[in-house]
Amino acid sequence: MSKEFSYKPRETYSVSFAEEIKRNIPPALLRKHARSEKTEPLALFEYGEELRIKQTALAAFLKANGIKIKPEPLIGSPRPRKYRTTSKRKVFESRGKFFLLFADESYITKPDLFRSSLLEPDEHAIIFEYLCGLLNQPGYTFLARALNFIIIRGNYEEFSVIFNISKINADVIRKLKTVASKFNLTGVNIISSFTYYDPTKSEYYFESERPEKEVTFKKLFGPDFLFLKLKGKKFSYHPTSFSQINASIIPALISKTEQLLNPDGSGVLYDLYCGYGLFACSFAGRYKEITGIEASGESIKSALLNAKYLSEGTRIRFAAKKITEDSLLQTLPAKIKENEVFLLDPPRNGAEKGVIKTIAEREPGKIIHIFCCVDEIPEGIAQWEKEGYKLKSLSPLDLFPGSPNLEVIALLEK
């Protein structure tokens, strides 16, 4: 291992990125930080100050963990607050009342009936407040006790409400349809509603790991898909598919990734963890051929639908497979002479063991590895270096304003 990336194993980390952020908060602001909510500790700061703190903390974190490359300037979010396009509340019962709170707030002794957030659009608060009032009305108790989470998804103009239920019967479904029929009373543009049955009461809600047993998903009303308009293209995706929670900065994420890849219309792109085809369809026309791989079958169905309208003459293929060393060896075609490029956007816990090694053995010209958790960067870069790749740049984007995290695009070359 070269001296340039003298990597510290995770168990020897001196500080996490969140801790590094706290170190860089001026004492006068630290008191405000201490008063902030646990789920959004930077939301009370002026956004310019938050960006400065994060930029400084990222440079310090990388240096402390042996990565000597200087990160590029942090790209701020067009919506620094009220940006979340997915939000959820857990239903708690206490002394005959039902509360809609963040999942980790059952410890609060005297909570409000529902919790609002500085990071969510105003429409989300209106929907949650309305539903909380409804659940506390006579005749809704059995429904409230059947609910685990209430989730809101969509974009900034159209919203979808999803009910996670732990009990299912005709009375529960009938009552949910009654609730959905009254959404017009909120004054919010709710275009669809769904329910999924999860008797295990797991924490799964599309941004976390799915339970091993597939959940039963049903539509109450509205379109089968959710929609996003990005850089002149309209994407559809299944309500259970993963989508970035900050839609306002996705165009910048696409543009920065394209700038780093600098495609010329030739070559082959492999888009791993492709979701509903965001990058694959965005880069249509910039590569000769694109292959996307994603574990979620529903996401792949959405990707195929998007490619049908957005392929722009590029041959785009998708495969629904969990991304492992073995599955890549089975799914990827034989190495070709044309330039190959790989793009990885794995979940927070990173790529599975052997995935990086398998990709590196094909000797692609460029690799883009997108980290949605800053703390995963040292380990990920160390793996690439071990396989003969060098970090050329790190481009941070503030996909998570108000919280102690960033999305970081790493460009690596042989």
Salt bridges, closest charged atoms under 4 A:
GLU37 OE1 - ARG115 NH2 2.90
GLU49 OE2 - ARG52 NH2 2.96
GLU50 OE2 - LYS54 NZ 2.94
GLU50 OE1 - ARG81 NH2 2.75
GLU72 OE1 - LYS256 NZ 2.83
GLU93 OE2 - ARG145 NH2 2.81
ASP104 OD2 - LYS38 NZ 3.96
GLU105 OE1 - ARG115 NE 2.93
GLU120 OE1 - ARG89 NH2 2.78
ASP122 OD1 - LYS82 NZ 2.70
ASP171 OD1 - ARG174 NH1 2.73
GLU203 OE1 - LYS88 NZ 3.88
GLU207 OE1 - ARG84 NH2 3.82
GLU214 OE2 - ARG210 NH1 3.10
ASP224 OD1 - LYS219 NZ 2.81
GLU258 OE2 - ARG286 NH1 2.15
GLU289 OE1 - ARG315 NH1 3.85
GLU289 OE2 - ARG317 NH2 2.52
GLU298 OE1 - HIS238 NE2 3.75
GLU298 OE2 - LYS301 NZ 3.89
GLU312 OE2 - LYS233 NZ 3.20
GLU338 OE2 - LYS288 NZ 3.22
GLU340 OE2 - ARG362 NH2 2.70
GLU352 OE2 - LYS322 NZ 3.21
GLU361 OE2 - LYS357 NZ 2.53
GLU363 OE1 - LYS335 NZ 3.62
GLU376 OE1 - ARG10 NH2 3.06
GLU379 OE1 - ARG10 NH2 2.14
ASP398 OD1 - LYS54 NZ 2.78
